[in-house]
Structure formats: structure tokens, C-alpha cells
Amino acid sequence: MRFGTVSYNLYGNFTNYGSALQTWALHQAVNRLGGGRWQAVLVDYCPEILVDKDVLNPFKAMWDQDEESQRMCRLSMPAIRENAAKFDRFYRERFVRTRKKYIASNFADIQQDEGLSGYICGSDTIFCPDEFGIDDGYFANYNAMKNRSIAYAASFGDPHFTREMLPALDNRLKNFLAIGLRESSMLAYVRERTQAPVKRVIDPTLLLSETDYEPITEGPQEQEPYLLLYARRYNTAMEAYARRLARENGWRVVEISLRATNAEMGHRMRYDAGVEEFLSLVRHARYVVTNSYHALIFSVQFQREFAVFCREQSDTKIGELLSWLGLADRRMVSGEERPQPIDYGAVKDAIERERAVSRAFLLDALGRLSKLEKEEAPR
């Protein structure tokens, strides 16, 4: 049975390590849970809001519209192009993928073209109205997907629903046979509006262990000790903290961001890094400073010391993840905080508990899709 995954990945405004890795991890989990019976297939899907966007011409789509951010983006264009090429290769070489690209106008053809047994919507912020509205692909609202879909680790982010949007949301939640939400903030709301099982589950990247990422992790990228600074949004306090920590410990700063001029201060700029190189940069760092949700996750996976700074769109998901990991003190605001060293024994125990619950949910949800396929098969 072939299950199509529909998520935010191929057509992001900028190439995004987290979106690529959550998709890859979900595919690995589905294929393993099926024991050879199931195959995850990446649906080459572009939501309507991203149809006219191009990662190689990101200026009108970028999140920071101020003049300085635009200037940094222009200076970083060579790295952006290299990064985009590496992501394209990752999606071509690491996935079983649909033969065609699907958008709203041709999604009705997908069953005849691809022969999918069902759909998995998720992970990431596909349910966030501020990013995608209420997209028909992400909410399984195309006819081919209705009542043949589950959601796994879908996130509402920090949502701002208008009163006018809620009837559409309520209607689309009924399209799913099971709904796994990555954060708990909307659990009660969703449970009240569907008869399907609803549960909080972990991000797909945590369904796998550290060793599962070895086949897609490049070798060491740097010869000397370094601190990795990964900025999804520019944050002066975060940058100052990273520099101070690196200076105090004699580390170099390796930075993944669009702040191209930071090379003048001796930072080694690596926005060109592909997915495999990103994993390596986290794995071999002496310390990680970031405001990225998935950089936090891979710091934990590779048992790195880290600090994660606030970012307005990510406060809910970062705060909740740190809380159940028992690492709330790793959350920074000013950079003057002094977190305690991480007890990774306790962290691993917390992950194992959550992993068991989430795998059980995913196995049950996929079983519902399998049962539906068997019931619909001609006798």
C-alpha cells in the first residue's frame, strides 16, 4: 500500500532543513512500521499560496521585508542558489515521489495517476492559518483525500483564526480518520469537532534515533572546534550571545543565516549547506545557538549543549518541546541566562516515552487507512 505524504517541503519560500527532515523521518517511520507492507510516497504538492513563489527569487516572499534584510538576501544569493540545488537533489534522491506535480487545478487526477491507498498530512505548521490559510491539500479537502487521510504531527503554530474561518476549519477536520497534533494548544478544540481519534504526538524527526540519521549525515565540515549559530530570524541578543560564548571558549563561529556581512567578523558562513551538511554541522558542534525548532531537535538527537532563543512564530512549539524534554532553562531571551548542563540520560528517557506513544498512534492511524483500502477493494 502506497501512502502519499502531503506537507510543507518542496515549495518553501526558502529551503528549510526542518521541513525536509520531518518529511524524510516520517517516510522512514511509515516504511518501518509497515514491515514491508507500506510505502510512503512524497506527494509533489504545492499549496495555492506558494504557487507563484520561487526560492531563487525570494525577495517578494521573504518574511522580513525591511531594506536591510533585503540587502542581506541579495548578498547571499550565491549561497541561496547552491543551497537550493542541494535541497532539490535531496528530494530527488532520498524519496519515492509522485510522477507529477499537483496543485489545486489537477489534484483530481492523482488517484488515476499515482494509485495511492491513502494520505498522511503532516508534519510541520500545515494547519497554521497565518502561513497557509486553510489549504485544501493540508486539510485533506480534495475529493481524493476526504475520509482517506490521517494527520500526523500537524501544527497550528501560533494561530490567529478569524470568526469567519472557523466554520471552514470545523468542516475540514471531519476529513480525517485520525488526527495527531504536534502541540497541545488546539487539542481540546479539535476533539470537540471530530469523531476521529485525536492525540498529541511528537515531531517525526524524534520518531527516529540518532543512529538512524547516519546514512544521510556528511562527515565533519570543520577542522577546528566551533559553535554553530543557526538563525531562522535575525536576533541581536542571540548573535551577541553566540559571539561571547565562542570567544570565551576559543571556538570559531560557523553560521547558517542570511547575514552575509558576518563573514567580515570571522564567521564562517554556511547558508550553502545542504541537508546532509546541516546534520553534520549540528552533530560535530561544541555548542549550538539557534532560534530554529528543528535545530533544537537535532541538538538533542546528537546530544549537543545548546541555547534556543525566542522567535515570535515559534514560541508555542519551542516552549512546549523544551517543557516535556525537561529543558525549559535552555530557552533564552536576553542571553544573560545561565542554563545548567544537560542531563541527556533523563532527556533520552523522556523521548523514549513519547516515542512509544506516538509510534502506537501512527501505527493505529495507518491501520485505519489499510482497513479502509481492504474494504474498498473489489471482491
C-alpha positions as CSV (number, residue, x, y, z in Angstrom):
1,M,0.0,0.0,0.0
2,R,1.3,3.4,-1.0
3,F,0.5,6.3,1.3
4,G,1.1,9.8,0.0
5,T,2.5,12.4,2.4
6,V,1.3,16.0,1.9
7,S,3.4,18.6,3.7
8,Y,5.3,21.8,3.5
9,N,8.6,20.9,2.0
10,L,9.3,21.2,-1.8
11,Y,8.0,24.7,-2.3
12,G,9.1,26.6,0.8
13,N,9.9,30.3,0.5
14,F,13.5,29.4,1.4
15,T,14.9,25.9,1.6
16,N,14.2,24.7,5.1
17,Y,16.1,21.9,6.9
18,G,13.3,21.1,9.3
19,S,10.7,20.7,6.6
20,A,12.9,18.3,4.6
21,L,13.9,16.3,7.6
22,Q,10.5,15.9,9.1
23,T,9.3,14.5,5.8
24,W,12.2,12.1,5.4
25,A,11.8,10.9,9.0
26,L,8.1,10.3,8.6
27,H,8.8,8.2,5.5
28,Q,11.3,6.1,7.4
29,A,8.8,5.6,10.2
30,V,5.9,4.6,7.9
31,N,8.0,2.2,5.9
32,R,9.4,0.5,9.1
33,L,6.0,0.3,10.9
34,G,4.6,-1.4,7.8
35,G,7.2,-4.1,7.9
36,G,7.3,-4.1,4.1
37,R,3.5,-3.7,3.6
38,W,3.5,0.1,3.3
39,Q,5.5,2.6,1.3
40,A,5.5,6.3,1.9
41,V,5.3,8.4,-1.3
42,L,6.2,12.1,-1.3
43,V,3.3,14.0,-3.0
44,D,4.8,16.7,-5.1
45,Y,2.2,19.2,-3.9
46,C,2.3,23.0,-4.0
47,P,-0.3,24.9,-1.9
48,E,-2.1,27.7,-3.6
49,I,-0.3,30.4,-1.5
50,L,3.1,29.2,-2.8
51,V,2.3,28.6,-6.4
52,D,3.8,31.9,-7.6
53,K,6.8,31.8,-5.2
54,D,10.3,30.8,-6.2
55,V,13.2,30.1,-3.8
56,L,15.6,31.5,-6.3
57,N,13.7,34.8,-6.4
58,P,12.8,35.1,-2.7
59,F,12.5,38.8,-2.2
60,K,8.7,39.2,-2.5
61,A,8.2,36.1,-0.4
62,M,10.7,36.5,2.4
63,W,9.4,37.1,5.9
64,D,11.5,40.2,6.6
65,Q,10.6,43.0,4.2
66,D,12.8,45.7,5.7
67,E,15.6,47.1,3.5
68,E,18.5,45.6,5.5
69,S,17.0,42.1,5.3
70,Q,16.5,42.5,1.5
71,R,20.1,43.6,1.2
72,M,21.4,40.6,3.1
73,C,19.3,38.4,0.9
74,R,20.9,39.9,-2.2
75,L,24.4,39.4,-0.9
76,S,23.6,35.8,0.0
77,M,22.2,34.8,-3.4
78,P,25.2,32.7,-4.5
79,A,24.7,30.6,-1.3
80,I,20.9,30.5,-1.7
81,R,21.4,29.1,-5.2
82,E,23.8,26.4,-4.0
83,N,21.6,25.6,-1.1
84,A,18.5,25.2,-3.3
85,A,20.4,22.9,-5.7
86,K,21.4,20.6,-2.8
87,F,17.8,20.5,-1.5
88,D,16.5,19.7,-4.9
89,R,19.0,16.8,-5.1
90,F,17.9,15.6,-1.6
91,Y,14.3,15.5,-2.6
92,R,15.1,13.7,-5.9
93,E,17.5,11.1,-4.4
94,R,16.1,10.4,-1.0
95,F,12.4,9.9,-1.7
96,V,9.9,7.8,-3.6
97,R,8.0,10.6,-5.1
98,T,4.9,11.1,-7.3
99,R,5.5,11.3,-11.0
100,K,3.7,14.6,-11.4
101,K,3.4,17.9,-9.6
102,Y,0.0,18.6,-8.1
103,I,-1.8,21.8,-7.4
104,A,-5.5,22.6,-6.9
105,S,-6.3,22.6,-10.6
106,N,-5.1,19.0,-11.2
107,F,-5.4,17.3,-7.9
108,A,-8.4,15.4,-9.1
109,D,-6.1,13.3,-11.3
110,I,-3.9,12.0,-8.5
111,Q,-5.7,8.7,-7.9
112,Q,-5.7,7.7,-11.5
113,D,-2.0,8.8,-11.9
114,E,-0.5,7.5,-8.7
115,G,-2.7,4.8,-7.3
116,L,-2.3,5.9,-3.7
117,S,-4.1,4.0,-0.9
118,G,-4.4,7.0,1.4
119,Y,-2.8,10.2,2.6
120,I,-0.8,11.5,5.5
121,C,-1.0,15.2,6.1
122,G,2.0,16.5,8.1
123,S,4.1,17.3,9.8
124,D,5.0,21.0,10.4
125,T,2.8,24.1,10.5
126,I,0.5,23.0,7.8
127,F,-2.6,23.8,9.9
128,C,-1.4,27.4,10.6
129,P,-3.8,29.9,9.1
130,D,-1.2,32.7,9.3
131,E,1.1,30.8,6.9
132,F,-1.2,28.9,4.5
133,G,-4.8,29.9,5.3
134,I,-6.9,26.7,5.3
135,D,-5.3,24.9,2.4
136,D,-7.3,22.1,0.8
137,G,-4.3,19.8,0.5
138,Y,-3.1,20.2,4.0
139,F,-6.6,19.7,5.4
140,A,-7.4,16.7,3.1
141,N,-10.2,18.6,1.4
142,Y,-9.7,17.4,-2.2
143,N,-12.2,14.6,-3.1
144,A,-9.4,12.1,-3.5
145,M,-8.3,12.7,0.1
146,K,-11.6,13.0,2.0
147,N,-12.1,10.2,4.5
148,R,-8.9,8.6,3.2
149,S,-6.4,10.7,5.2
150,I,-4.8,11.0,8.6
151,A,-2.8,13.9,10.0
152,Y,0.5,13.2,11.8
153,A,2.2,15.9,13.9
154,A,0.3,18.7,12.1
155,S,0.8,22.0,13.8
156,F,-1.4,25.1,14.1
157,G,1.7,27.1,15.1
158,D,0.6,30.2,17.0
159,P,-2.8,30.5,15.2
160,H,-4.9,33.6,14.7
161,F,-8.3,32.4,13.4
162,T,-10.9,34.9,12.4
163,R,-14.5,34.1,13.3
164,E,-15.2,33.7,9.6
165,M,-12.5,31.0,9.2
166,L,-13.8,28.7,12.0
167,P,-16.7,27.1,10.0
168,A,-14.3,26.1,7.2
169,L,-11.8,24.7,9.8
170,D,-14.5,22.7,11.5
171,N,-15.7,21.2,8.3
172,R,-12.3,20.2,7.1
173,L,-11.3,18.5,10.4
174,K,-14.0,15.9,9.5
175,N,-12.0,14.8,6.5
176,F,-9.6,12.8,8.7
177,L,-9.7,9.3,10.1
178,A,-7.2,10.2,12.8
179,I,-5.5,13.4,13.8
180,G,-2.1,13.7,15.5
181,L,-1.3,17.2,16.6
182,R,2.3,18.3,17.4
183,E,1.3,20.8,20.1
184,S,-1.4,20.6,22.7
185,S,-2.9,24.1,22.4
186,M,-5.6,23.1,19.9
187,L,-6.3,19.5,21.2
188,A,-9.5,20.3,23.1
189,Y,-10.9,22.4,20.2
190,V,-10.2,19.6,17.6
191,R,-11.5,16.8,19.8
192,E,-14.8,18.7,20.2
193,R,-15.3,18.9,16.4
194,T,-14.5,15.4,15.2
195,Q,-15.3,11.8,16.0
196,A,-11.8,10.7,14.9
197,P,-9.1,9.9,17.5
198,V,-7.1,13.0,18.3
199,K,-3.8,12.9,20.1
200,R,-0.7,15.0,20.8
201,V,2.3,13.3,19.1
202,I,6.0,14.1,18.6
203,D,7.6,15.6,15.5
204,P,8.6,12.9,13.0
205,T,12.3,13.7,13.5
206,L,12.0,12.4,17.0
207,L,10.4,9.1,15.9
208,L,13.9,8.0,14.8
209,S,17.1,7.6,16.9
210,E,20.4,9.3,16.4
211,T,21.9,6.4,14.5
212,D,19.0,6.4,12.0
213,Y,20.4,9.7,10.6
214,E,23.9,8.3,10.0
215,P,23.2,7.3,6.4
216,I,22.3,10.9,5.5
217,T,24.9,12.8,7.6
218,E,28.0,14.1,5.9
219,G,31.4,13.8,7.5
220,P,32.9,16.6,9.6
221,Q,32.8,20.0,7.9
222,E,35.3,21.9,10.1
223,Q,38.8,21.0,11.4
224,E,38.8,23.3,14.4
225,P,36.3,23.5,17.3
226,Y,33.3,25.6,16.5
227,L,30.0,26.9,17.8
228,L,27.1,26.6,15.3
229,L,24.8,29.7,15.1
230,Y,21.7,28.9,13.1
231,A,19.3,31.9,12.7
232,R,15.9,31.5,11.1
233,R,15.3,35.1,12.1
234,Y,17.8,37.8,12.9
235,N,18.2,38.3,16.7
236,T,20.8,40.7,18.1
237,A,20.8,39.1,21.5
238,M,21.2,35.6,20.1
239,E,24.1,36.8,17.9
240,A,25.8,38.6,20.8
241,Y,25.4,35.5,23.0
242,A,27.0,33.2,20.4
243,R,29.9,35.5,19.8
244,R,30.6,35.9,23.6
245,L,30.4,32.1,24.2
246,A,32.7,31.4,21.2
247,R,35.2,34.0,22.4
248,E,35.2,32.7,26.0
249,N,35.9,29.1,24.8
250,G,38.2,29.7,21.9
251,W,35.7,28.4,19.3
252,R,35.1,29.6,15.8
253,V,31.6,30.7,14.9
254,V,30.1,28.7,12.0
255,E,26.8,30.5,11.0
256,I,23.8,29.4,8.9
257,S,21.9,32.6,8.1
258,L,21.5,35.3,5.5
259,R,23.7,37.7,7.4
260,A,26.3,37.7,4.7
261,T,28.4,40.5,6.2
262,N,29.1,38.5,9.4
263,A,31.9,36.9,7.4
264,E,33.7,40.2,8.0
265,M,33.8,39.4,11.7
266,G,35.4,36.0,11.1
267,H,32.2,33.9,11.0
268,R,32.3,31.0,8.6
269,M,29.0,31.5,6.6
270,R,27.3,28.2,5.6
271,Y,23.9,29.1,4.1
272,D,25.1,26.9,1.2
273,A,24.9,23.8,3.4
274,G,22.5,21.1,2.2
275,V,20.5,18.8,4.5
276,E,23.4,16.3,4.9
277,E,25.8,19.0,5.7
278,F,23.4,20.7,8.2
279,L,23.2,17.4,10.1
280,S,27.0,17.2,10.3
281,L,27.3,20.8,11.4
282,V,25.0,20.2,14.3
283,R,26.5,16.8,15.2
284,H,30.1,18.0,15.5
285,A,29.4,21.4,17.0
286,R,30.7,22.1,20.5
287,Y,27.6,24.2,21.1
288,V,24.5,25.2,19.1
289,V,22.8,28.6,19.4
290,T,19.6,28.9,17.4
291,N,16.0,30.1,17.2
292,S,15.0,27.1,15.0
293,Y,12.7,24.4,16.3
294,H,14.4,21.6,14.3
295,A,17.9,22.8,15.1
296,L,16.8,22.3,18.7
297,I,15.6,18.8,18.0
298,F,18.8,17.8,16.3
299,S,20.9,19.3,19.0
300,V,19.0,16.9,21.3
301,Q,19.3,14.0,18.9
302,F,23.1,14.5,18.8
303,Q,23.3,15.3,22.5
304,R,24.9,18.8,22.0
305,E,24.8,21.6,24.5
306,F,22.6,24.3,23.1
307,A,20.6,27.5,23.7
308,V,17.4,28.4,21.8
309,F,16.2,31.9,21.6
310,C,12.6,33.1,21.3
311,R,11.1,33.8,17.9
312,E,7.6,35.2,17.6
313,Q,6.1,32.5,15.3
314,S,7.8,29.6,17.2
315,D,7.2,30.4,20.8
316,T,4.4,27.8,21.4
317,K,6.2,24.8,19.7
318,I,9.6,25.6,21.1
319,G,8.3,26.2,24.6
320,E,6.2,23.0,24.7
321,L,9.0,20.9,23.4
322,L,11.5,22.2,25.9
323,S,9.0,21.7,28.7
324,W,8.4,18.0,28.1
325,L,12.1,17.4,27.5
326,G,12.8,18.9,30.9
327,L,14.9,21.6,29.3
328,A,13.0,24.8,29.8
329,D,16.1,26.6,31.1
330,R,17.7,26.3,27.6
331,R,15.2,28.9,26.4
332,M,16.9,32.3,26.1
333,V,15.6,35.9,25.8
334,S,18.4,38.3,26.8
335,G,21.4,35.9,26.5
336,E,22.2,36.7,30.2
337,E,20.5,33.5,31.4
338,R,22.7,30.7,32.8
339,P,21.3,27.2,32.0
340,Q,22.6,24.1,33.7
341,P,24.5,21.4,31.9
342,I,22.1,19.0,30.2
343,D,21.4,15.5,31.7
344,Y,20.9,13.6,28.4
345,G,20.1,10.4,30.3
346,A,16.9,12.0,31.5
347,V,16.2,13.6,28.1
348,K,16.5,10.3,26.3
349,D,14.1,8.7,28.8
350,A,11.5,11.4,28.1
351,I,11.9,10.9,24.3
352,E,11.5,7.2,24.6
353,R,8.2,7.5,26.5
354,E,6.8,10.0,23.9
355,R,8.2,8.0,21.0
356,A,6.4,4.8,22.1
357,V,3.0,6.7,22.4
358,S,3.5,8.4,19.0
359,R,4.5,5.3,17.2
360,A,1.5,3.5,18.6
361,F,-0.8,6.3,17.4
362,L,0.8,6.3,13.9
363,L,0.5,2.5,13.6
364,D,-3.1,2.6,14.6
365,A,-3.9,5.5,12.2
366,L,-2.2,3.8,9.3
367,G,-4.0,0.6,10.2
368,R,-7.3,2.6,9.7
369,L,-6.2,3.5,6.2
370,S,-5.2,-0.1,5.4
371,K,-8.5,-1.4,6.7
372,L,-10.4,1.2,4.5
373,E,-8.4,0.1,1.4
374,K,-9.2,-3.5,2.0
375,E,-12.9,-2.8,2.5
376,E,-13.0,-0.8,-0.8
377,A,-11.1,-3.5,-2.8
378,P,-13.2,-5.3,-5.4
379,R,-14.2,-8.8,-4.3
